[in-house]
């Protein structure tokens, strides 16, 4: 079950981790193209939390593409 509270908690943890460990980018990995309600809520929560961390770049990537990118260019990711 996806809830707004839990989605925000995950996003907050990722951004706080990035902030405390001097990371530059947080990437949300999702399947919102098919799971519009669940992952849509997750992405909305991530976007809200991202506004609180202006020094950290925020990206979104569909999980299928993410898997391919992890194999070909893993260095492009920081916190996922």
CNS distance restraints for C-alpha pairs under 8 A (distance, minus, plus):
assign (resid   2 and name CA) (resid   6 and name CA) 6.94 0.50 0.50
assign (resid   2 and name CA) (resid   7 and name CA) 6.97 0.50 0.50
assign (resid   2 and name CA) (resid  38 and name CA) 5.85 0.50 0.50
assign (resid   2 and name CA) (resid  41 and name CA) 7.88 0.50 0.50
assign (resid   2 and name CA) (resid  42 and name CA) 7.70 0.50 0.50
assign (resid   3 and name CA) (resid   7 and name CA) 6.07 0.50 0.50
assign (resid   3 and name CA) (resid  41 and name CA) 7.69 0.50 0.50
assign (resid   4 and name CA) (resid   8 and name CA) 6.03 0.50 0.50
assign (resid   4 and name CA) (resid  41 and name CA) 6.59 0.50 0.50
assign (resid   4 and name CA) (resid  42 and name CA) 7.12 0.50 0.50
assign (resid   4 and name CA) (resid  45 and name CA) 6.75 0.50 0.50
assign (resid   5 and name CA) (resid   9 and name CA) 6.16 0.50 0.50
assign (resid   6 and name CA) (resid  10 and name CA) 6.24 0.50 0.50
assign (resid   7 and name CA) (resid  11 and name CA) 6.27 0.50 0.50
assign (resid   7 and name CA) (resid  41 and name CA) 7.46 0.50 0.50
assign (resid   7 and name CA) (resid  42 and name CA) 5.17 0.50 0.50
assign (resid   7 and name CA) (resid  45 and name CA) 5.98 0.50 0.50
assign (resid   7 and name CA) (resid  46 and name CA) 7.39 0.50 0.50
assign (resid   8 and name CA) (resid  12 and name CA) 5.86 0.50 0.50
assign (resid   8 and name CA) (resid  42 and name CA) 7.51 0.50 0.50
assign (resid   8 and name CA) (resid  45 and name CA) 5.18 0.50 0.50
assign (resid   8 and name CA) (resid  46 and name CA) 6.55 0.50 0.50
assign (resid   8 and name CA) (resid  49 and name CA) 7.01 0.50 0.50
assign (resid   9 and name CA) (resid  13 and name CA) 6.12 0.50 0.50
assign (resid  10 and name CA) (resid  14 and name CA) 6.32 0.50 0.50
assign (resid  11 and name CA) (resid  15 and name CA) 6.24 0.50 0.50
assign (resid  11 and name CA) (resid  45 and name CA) 7.03 0.50 0.50
assign (resid  11 and name CA) (resid  46 and name CA) 5.22 0.50 0.50
assign (resid  11 and name CA) (resid  49 and name CA) 6.46 0.50 0.50
assign (resid  12 and name CA) (resid  16 and name CA) 5.91 0.50 0.50
assign (resid  12 and name CA) (resid  46 and name CA) 7.88 0.50 0.50
assign (resid  12 and name CA) (resid  49 and name CA) 6.24 0.50 0.50
assign (resid  13 and name CA) (resid  17 and name CA) 5.93 0.50 0.50
assign (resid  14 and name CA) (resid  18 and name CA) 6.17 0.50 0.50
assign (resid  14 and name CA) (resid  26 and name CA) 6.93 0.50 0.50
assign (resid  14 and name CA) (resid  79 and name CA) 6.75 0.50 0.50
assign (resid  14 and name CA) (resid  80 and name CA) 7.27 0.50 0.50
assign (resid  15 and name CA) (resid  19 and name CA) 6.06 0.50 0.50
assign (resid  15 and name CA) (resid  26 and name CA) 6.67 0.50 0.50
assign (resid  15 and name CA) (resid  49 and name CA) 7.72 0.50 0.50
assign (resid  15 and name CA) (resid  50 and name CA) 7.31 0.50 0.50
assign (resid  15 and name CA) (resid  53 and name CA) 7.23 0.50 0.50
assign (resid  15 and name CA) (resid  56 and name CA) 7.73 0.50 0.50
assign (resid  16 and name CA) (resid  20 and name CA) 6.06 0.50 0.50
assign (resid  17 and name CA) (resid  21 and name CA) 6.00 0.50 0.50
assign (resid  17 and name CA) (resid  23 and name CA) 7.97 0.50 0.50
assign (resid  18 and name CA) (resid  22 and name CA) 5.88 0.50 0.50
assign (resid  18 and name CA) (resid  23 and name CA) 4.56 0.50 0.50
assign (resid  18 and name CA) (resid  24 and name CA) 6.83 0.50 0.50
assign (resid  18 and name CA) (resid  25 and name CA) 7.26 0.50 0.50
assign (resid  18 and name CA) (resid  26 and name CA) 7.09 0.50 0.50
assign (resid  18 and name CA) (resid  56 and name CA) 7.62 0.50 0.50
assign (resid  18 and name CA) (resid  79 and name CA) 6.56 0.50 0.50
assign (resid  19 and name CA) (resid  23 and name CA) 6.22 0.50 0.50
assign (resid  19 and name CA) (resid  24 and name CA) 7.97 0.50 0.50
assign (resid  19 and name CA) (resid  56 and name CA) 7.46 0.50 0.50
assign (resid  23 and name CA) (resid  56 and name CA) 7.51 0.50 0.50
assign (resid  23 and name CA) (resid  78 and name CA) 6.62 0.50 0.50
assign (resid  23 and name CA) (resid  79 and name CA) 7.28 0.50 0.50
assign (resid  24 and name CA) (resid  55 and name CA) 7.53 0.50 0.50
assign (resid  24 and name CA) (resid  56 and name CA) 5.16 0.50 0.50
assign (resid  24 and name CA) (resid  57 and name CA) 6.14 0.50 0.50
assign (resid  24 and name CA) (resid  78 and name CA) 7.07 0.50 0.50
assign (resid  25 and name CA) (resid  56 and name CA) 5.46 0.50 0.50
assign (resid  25 and name CA) (resid  57 and name CA) 4.60 0.50 0.50
assign (resid  25 and name CA) (resid  58 and name CA) 5.81 0.50 0.50
assign (resid  25 and name CA) (resid  59 and name CA) 7.40 0.50 0.50
assign (resid  25 and name CA) (resid  77 and name CA) 7.38 0.50 0.50
assign (resid  25 and name CA) (resid  78 and name CA) 5.64 0.50 0.50
assign (resid  25 and name CA) (resid  79 and name CA) 6.23 0.50 0.50
assign (resid  26 and name CA) (resid  56 and name CA) 7.05 0.50 0.50
assign (resid  26 and name CA) (resid  57 and name CA) 6.31 0.50 0.50
assign (resid  26 and name CA) (resid  58 and name CA) 5.07 0.50 0.50
assign (resid  26 and name CA) (resid  59 and name CA) 6.30 0.50 0.50
assign (resid  26 and name CA) (resid  77 and name CA) 7.90 0.50 0.50
assign (resid  26 and name CA) (resid  78 and name CA) 6.40 0.50 0.50
assign (resid  26 and name CA) (resid  79 and name CA) 4.75 0.50 0.50
assign (resid  26 and name CA) (resid  80 and name CA) 5.70 0.50 0.50
assign (resid  27 and name CA) (resid  58 and name CA) 5.86 0.50 0.50
assign (resid  27 and name CA) (resid  59 and name CA) 4.57 0.50 0.50
assign (resid  27 and name CA) (resid  60 and name CA) 5.37 0.50 0.50
assign (resid  27 and name CA) (resid  61 and name CA) 6.99 0.50 0.50
assign (resid  27 and name CA) (resid  77 and name CA) 7.23 0.50 0.50
assign (resid  27 and name CA) (resid  78 and name CA) 7.55 0.50 0.50
assign (resid  27 and name CA) (resid  79 and name CA) 6.19 0.50 0.50
assign (resid  27 and name CA) (resid  80 and name CA) 4.75 0.50 0.50
assign (resid  28 and name CA) (resid  43 and name CA) 7.24 0.50 0.50
assign (resid  28 and name CA) (resid  46 and name CA) 7.28 0.50 0.50
assign (resid  28 and name CA) (resid  58 and name CA) 7.77 0.50 0.50
assign (resid  28 and name CA) (resid  59 and name CA) 6.26 0.50 0.50
assign (resid  28 and name CA) (resid  60 and name CA) 4.73 0.50 0.50
assign (resid  28 and name CA) (resid  61 and name CA) 6.30 0.50 0.50
assign (resid  28 and name CA) (resid  80 and name CA) 5.91 0.50 0.50
assign (resid  29 and name CA) (resid  60 and name CA) 6.06 0.50 0.50
assign (resid  29 and name CA) (resid  61 and name CA) 5.12 0.50 0.50
assign (resid  29 and name CA) (resid  62 and name CA) 5.72 0.50 0.50
assign (resid  29 and name CA) (resid  63 and name CA) 5.46 0.50 0.50
assign (resid  29 and name CA) (resid  66 and name CA) 7.12 0.50 0.50
assign (resid  29 and name CA) (resid  80 and name CA) 6.84 0.50 0.50
assign (resid  30 and name CA) (resid  39 and name CA) 6.14 0.50 0.50
assign (resid  30 and name CA) (resid  43 and name CA) 7.71 0.50 0.50
assign (resid  30 and name CA) (resid  60 and name CA) 7.46 0.50 0.50
assign (resid  30 and name CA) (resid  61 and name CA) 6.36 0.50 0.50
assign (resid  30 and name CA) (resid  62 and name CA) 4.97 0.50 0.50
assign (resid  30 and name CA) (resid  63 and name CA) 5.35 0.50 0.50
assign (resid  31 and name CA) (resid  35 and name CA) 5.85 0.50 0.50
assign (resid  31 and name CA) (resid  36 and name CA) 7.89 0.50 0.50
assign (resid  31 and name CA) (resid  39 and name CA) 6.23 0.50 0.50
assign (resid  31 and name CA) (resid  62 and name CA) 5.43 0.50 0.50
assign (resid  31 and name CA) (resid  63 and name CA) 5.92 0.50 0.50
assign (resid  32 and name CA) (resid  36 and name CA) 4.78 0.50 0.50
assign (resid  32 and name CA) (resid  37 and name CA) 7.64 0.50 0.50
assign (resid  32 and name CA) (resid  38 and name CA) 7.52 0.50 0.50
assign (resid  32 and name CA) (resid  39 and name CA) 4.78 0.50 0.50
assign (resid  32 and name CA) (resid  40 and name CA) 5.53 0.50 0.50
assign (resid  32 and name CA) (resid  62 and name CA) 7.39 0.50 0.50
assign (resid  33 and name CA) (resid  62 and name CA) 7.81 0.50 0.50
assign (resid  35 and name CA) (resid  39 and name CA) 5.63 0.50 0.50
assign (resid  35 and name CA) (resid  40 and name CA) 7.18 0.50 0.50
assign (resid  36 and name CA) (resid  40 and name CA) 4.96 0.50 0.50
assign (resid  36 and name CA) (resid  41 and name CA) 7.95 0.50 0.50
assign (resid  37 and name CA) (resid  41 and name CA) 6.01 0.50 0.50
assign (resid  38 and name CA) (resid  42 and name CA) 6.46 0.50 0.50
assign (resid  39 and name CA) (resid  43 and name CA) 6.06 0.50 0.50
assign (resid  40 and name CA) (resid  44 and name CA) 6.13 0.50 0.50
assign (resid  41 and name CA) (resid  45 and name CA) 6.19 0.50 0.50
assign (resid  42 and name CA) (resid  46 and name CA) 6.23 0.50 0.50
assign (resid  43 and name CA) (resid  47 and name CA) 6.11 0.50 0.50
assign (resid  44 and name CA) (resid  48 and name CA) 6.32 0.50 0.50
assign (resid  45 and name CA) (resid  49 and name CA) 6.31 0.50 0.50
assign (resid  46 and name CA) (resid  50 and name CA) 5.99 0.50 0.50
assign (resid  47 and name CA) (resid  51 and name CA) 6.58 0.50 0.50
assign (resid  47 and name CA) (resid  58 and name CA) 7.97 0.50 0.50
assign (resid  48 and name CA) (resid  52 and name CA) 7.41 0.50 0.50
assign (resid  49 and name CA) (resid  53 and name CA) 7.26 0.50 0.50
assign (resid  50 and name CA) (resid  54 and name CA) 7.08 0.50 0.50
assign (resid  50 and name CA) (resid  56 and name CA) 7.68 0.50 0.50
assign (resid  50 and name CA) (resid  58 and name CA) 6.49 0.50 0.50
assign (resid  61 and name CA) (resid  65 and name CA) 6.84 0.50 0.50
assign (resid  61 and name CA) (resid  66 and name CA) 6.14 0.50 0.50
assign (resid  62 and name CA) (resid  66 and name CA) 6.09 0.50 0.50
assign (resid  63 and name CA) (resid  67 and name CA) 6.23 0.50 0.50
assign (resid  64 and name CA) (resid  68 and name CA) 6.76 0.50 0.50
assign (resid  65 and name CA) (resid  69 and name CA) 6.12 0.50 0.50
assign (resid  66 and name CA) (resid  70 and name CA) 5.97 0.50 0.50
assign (resid  67 and name CA) (resid  71 and name CA) 6.55 0.50 0.50
assign (resid  68 and name CA) (resid  72 and name CA) 6.34 0.50 0.50
assign (resid  69 and name CA) (resid  73 and name CA) 5.31 0.50 0.50
assign (resid  69 and name CA) (resid  74 and name CA) 6.40 0.50 0.50
assign (resid  70 and name CA) (resid  74 and name CA) 4.36 0.50 0.50
assign (resid  70 and name CA) (resid  77 and name CA) 7.90 0.50 0.50
